[in-house]
Amino acid sequence: MLVGITEESKKVDIRIKSNLKFLFESKKNEGKTAYGFTMYCKEKYAIEVNVGNAHKLIHDGIGKITPLILMYLCEYLEVHMEDIIRKNMNVIGEIFEENKSKRKEYIDNFKIEETEIERYLGEYNCYYYALEDKTEEKILKGKLDIQYGDSGCLVKLMVDTEERDSSNPKKNYIKEYRGRMIVSKRLNICSCVLENNEIGEIVVLSFRYKAALNNTKNKGGMVAVCSASSGGVNVPTMHRMLITRKELNDFQLDKVKPNLLLNYSSILIEEKALKNTLKSLEISEVGKKKIEAILDGCCKNYYLIKERNLRGISEEELGGLSTAEFIAEIRSKSYAQRYNKVSLKLDEQVLRLIDAMNEGKNNE
């Protein structure tokens, strides 16, 4: 079916205005405003643009966008004109809008008003283990910014990859994700769905909504993350991330980072590592006896096997059993958790540790 040029022009006009509104909202913290745009035109091109008209065009979609104004807008926002014309730059927002129009109970189930989430607004520092790192020790750092705009709760995540940017070798490549946050009223869980248009990646962040904060700002806490691994082969990946208002120094981060591991209620540790750890700490005699009593009742021998080593055994050597079947049999008798929680205890433990270090305890 052929579409008339007039109809197609209307679609493009709607897409451009929708993208402009999204870009100005998401770049508000970078100082991108309607007034800023008019000053940009005045200073660079000596062109007067009415502030009121610019605001109506950007935020309300009222007015005509000429090719020249669109070119200036793209320059000011630092985006390609082709992207703003052809792409929907707010894919996540479209999903939320679709849900709201389809489900009347949307507002009843999810907190979307600024007054309900204002204690979460603002900037956080974030930390998580690099998803592709042979040393398994590298921590990536970034900034998570949550703001309220005309389209709801907007979220921006900036991650320093610690790798050089190919377009600017003097700077590190910063991964940038944008999207929205909503809060489940029934479950008391915050969910952020973010996208990176450059690499086509979706990231989902999930963390506890603390209803009892009253008038105090949220300090942060542990976040469950569903994303994609980096490196040559990208696969779905789940990990933890810490967000905190306070920026951590290296000493503090070293103390906090064990909580970024996918820990569970039982602690599995090598005997030598445990003995060395206990030896390095100044534990009282009473404490030592209690620890010895605990260890006496739970001492068992375990094997730590790399799965890739098992894959080198042939089907013939396994008596006709395939490698996959053999590994499944081993795993069925192994010790492993079926899920991993970001629990209330974990959140409280990490925040208490950070507070203690910021007060000068256990700090260097």
N, C-alpha and C positions, 0 to 999 in steps of 0.2 A: 504494500500500500504506500503510495507516494504522499509525502508530507509537504504542504505548501510552504513557501519561503517565509510568509508572514507568521505562520504557526511556529516554525522552527526558530524564527527570530525572537518570538515571545519566550520560548523555552530557554534560549541562550541568555536573554535579558534577566529572567528569573534566577538562573544559575549564577550569573555574575553578581547580582545583588546579594544573593544568599552567601556566596563565597566572601564577598566584601564584609558583610556583617560578621561572619565567623572569624575572619582574619583580624579585624579590628578588635573584637572581643578577646581573642586568644593572644593578641600582641599588645594588649593594654598595658601590661607591666613593663613592656619595652619602650613605653612612651608613645605608642602609635595612637593618635586621636584625630578626630575630625579637625580640631583647631590646629593640631600639629601639621596636618596635611595642607591646610590653607597657608600656613607659614612657609612650608616647604616650597609650594608653588610661587609664593611671593619672592622668597629669597633666591631661588634657583632660576626661575623663569620670568620674574617680574610680572606675574599674572595674579590679579585679584580674584579670589574665589570666596563667595559669601559663606561665612561659617554656618549660618542657619541652614542654608541649602545643602551644604556638605554633610551636616549632621543628619538631615532628613534622608538624604540619599544613602548614606552609609548604614544608618541604624534602622530606618523605617522603609527603605526601598522606594522612596518617593522621589521622582525626578528622572530625567533622561541622562544616560551616560554617553558622552561623546567619545569617539576614539582617542582624542587628545587627552581628555580627563582620565580615561581608563589607562592610558600609557603612563601618566603621572602617578596614578594610584599604585600601579604595579611597581614603579620605581621606588615609591615611598615605602611600600610594604615589603620590598625586596622579594618579589615573586615573579615567575615568568607569566607573560600575558596569555600564552597558550594554555597554561594550567588553569588560570582563573576563568577562561572562556569554556574550555572543554571538560574539565574535571569537576566532580563534586568534592570539594576539599573538606567537607564535614560529614564524612560517611557515618561516623558514630552518632552524630547528632541526628541524622536522618533516621537511624534505627530507633532512637529514643522517641522521636516525634511520631513515628509509625506506631510504636507501642502505645503511646498516649491516645492516639486517635482510635485505636482498635479496642482499648480496654478502659472502661469507665472507672474501674476500681484502681487505676494506676496511681492517682493522687492519694487514695486511701491507704495503699500498701507501701508507698515510697515517700520518704521525706525529700521534698524538692524546694521548700521555701528557705530563703536565706536565714531567717530567724532560727530555723531548726538545725542548721549546719554551720552557723557563723563561728562557733568555737573551733571548727576545723580549718577555717580559712587561713591563708598565709603560706609562708615558705617553710619547707622542711629540708634538712640534709638527709641524704639516703645512702645506704651502704649495703653491698651484697657481694658474695663470692663470684668471681668471673666464671662464666659458664664454660669457657674453653681455656684452661690453664694447666699445664703439665705439673706445675709445682703444687697445685690445689691450695695455694695460700694467698693468691692475689685477690685483693678486695677492690671493687670498683666503687667510685663515689659519684654522687650527682645531687641534683636539686629537684624537689617535687613542689610545685606551686599550685595551690587550690584557691580559686577566686570565684565570685558569683557575678554572673553577667545576665544580659537579657534572655539568653537561651538556657539558663540554669547554671549549674555548678560546673565550671570549666577547670580542667586539670592539665598541667604541662609537666612532663618529666624530661629532664636533661641529664644525660649520663656521659661522663668523661671516659672514653674507651681506652685512654692512655696510649693510643696509636696515632701516628701523624696523619693529618688530613691531606689527602692527595692533591686537593686544590690549593692548599696553603700549608706547605711542609713545616712552617715555623710554629704551627699551632696543632693541638691535639684534635682529633675528630670527635665531635660531640653528637651523640645520638639524641634526637628530639622526638618526643611522642606527645600528642595532644588528644584530648577527648573530654569525657564528662564523668562526674561522680553522682551516684544516687545512694540513698540509704534505705535499707529494708526496715520498715517500722516494726514488723513482726519478729524479725530475726536479729535486729540490732547489729547489722553488718553493713559496712561501707563497701561499695563496689565501684571501681574505676575502669572504664573500658577506653583504652588509648590506642592510637594508630600512628604509624610512621609512614607517611606517603612516599618517602624517598625509597625505602626498601620493601614496602608492602607488608609490614609486620603489625600484628595486633597483639597488645599486651593487656592482661587483665590483672588488676590489683584488688586484693580483698583483705579488709582488716576490721577489727571490732569497733562498733559505734558505742561510745561510753555515754549513756544517757544521764549518768549521775555527775557530770562535770559541773553542772550549775553554771556559774558565770566565769569559770576559769577556762583558759585556752587549753586545747588538747596538746599534750607534750609530745605525742608521737606513739610509737610502739612497733610491734612486729607485723609484717605484711606477708601474706601468701601471694606468690606471683606465678602466673602461667604465661610463658612466653616461648620463644624459639631459641635454640642453641646457636651460638656463633660458630665461625669456622667454615670449612668447605662443605660440610653436610649439615643442613638445618633440620632439626627434629623438635617436636613439642617437648618443652622442659618446664619443670616445676621447681621453685626454690623459694627461699625466704629473703626478705629485705627489711632492714631496720630504717625507720624514719624518725627523726628527732629534731626538735627546734634548735637544740644546741649543737654546734659543730664539734665533733670529737677530735682530739689530738691523737697522735700515733699510740701513745701509752693507753689512753682510754679505749681506743678502737681494739687494741690487742686484748684488753680485758673483756670487751663485749662480744667480740666475733665468735666465740664458741656457741653463742646462742643463734648464730646464723646457720649453723648446721641443722640438718633435719633430725633433731633429737627426739627421743620419746622417753617414756617413763623409766625404762631400764637403761643402765649405762654399761656399754661393752668396751673394755679397755685392756690393752696388753699389760701383762703382769709387770714387766720391767718399767713401762711408762708410769704405771700407778705407783710403784715403789719409789721411783725417782721424784715424782710429784710430791708424795707424802714427805719424803726426806727434805725437800726444799722448803717446806712450810714449817712455821713455828707453831706446832700443835701441842697442846698440854698433854700430860700423861693420861688424864681422864679421857680426853678426846681420842688419844691413840688406842686406848683399850676398847672404846666403843667401836672404832673403825675396825679393829682386829676381830671383834665379835661379829660384826656385819660380814666381813670377808670370810670368816670361818664357815658361815652358814650358806655361802653362795658360790664357793669355788668350784668351777667346772672347766674341763678342757674343751677348747673350740678350735676349729680349723678355719683359717682365712684363705679362701681359694679364689683365684682370679678366673672368671668364667672363660676367658679367651684361652687359658691353658687346657681346659677340658675339651675345647673344640678341636684340638689336634689329635684326639683319639678317634680311630676309624670305627665304622659300624661293625666291621668284622671283629675287631678287638673288643668291642662291647657286646659280643655274642648275638649280633643281629639287631641290637637296639640302636636306634638313630641317636645322633648326638643331642638333638633337641629333646628326645624322650628321656635320655639319661640325665641331662641337666634339670629337666622338670622333676624327675624323681628325687634328685639331690635337694633341689629347692623346696620340695614339699615337706622335707624333714628339717629344713634349716630354720634359723631364728630370724624372723623379719616382721616388721609391722605392716598392717594392711592399709593404714592411712596415717597422716601426720596433721596434728592440730596446731593452730596458733591459739593457745589456751589463755585464759585469764591469768593463770599463774605465771606463764611465760612473759606476758605483757608487763605484769607488775614487777617481776624479778628484774627484767632488763631496765625498766624505768627507775627502780630503786637503786640499781647499780650506777646508772648514769648520774642520778641526783647525788649519791654519796661521793662520787668522784668530783662533781662540780662544786661540792661543798668543801673539797680539800682532802677528803678521806681517800685512801688507796690511790693517790694521784702523785705524779712526778712532774 
